[in-house]
């Protein structure tokens, strides 16, 4: 385990690194790979939300790779709720676990880690808990071959960022 990634104890010195490991990817098309898929439970935070009851969710840790070769780590969640079925199906199609027109079936969640597909990142402004403005990267799952990035890869004008070994 590296020195930067080890558990601390109650007597460990604490210092401000003035660095944030999280970088918001620029808006645009990306190819992503699922690094982790954890089963969790969504708990609604307010009564005014679209989903009123708790439901299962897949917490995803993603590696995004863009046209510029930059690599970004991003977290995303997919809720297993009937009101979010379109998003769930889009994610499963993006990683190749469903096709348009497939019959209803139980997803093979064991195939999600390591799977990859295309997505688009858009920025969204929000208010942080401390009242300051923040920016979040929202991910839209795309069908394989549907983004300009994928079309350039298919045409051979660009290398697939996931064709090289990791």
GIVENHU-V537401 format. One record per run of one state. SS is the DSSP state (alpha for helix, beta for strand, coil for the rest). FROM is the first residue (numbers start at 1). LEN is the number of residues. If there is no record, write none. Layout:
# GIVENHU-V537401
<<SS	FROM	LEN> <SS	FROM	LEN>>
This chain:
# GIVENHU-V537401
<<coil	1	2> <alpha	3	3> <coil	6	22> <beta	28	15> <coil	43	12> <beta	55	11> <coil	66	5> <beta	71	9> <coil	80	2> <alpha	82	13> <coil	95	14> <alpha	109	3> <coil	112	4> <beta	116	12> <coil	128	5> <beta	133	9> <coil	142	6> <alpha	148	8> <coil	156	11>>
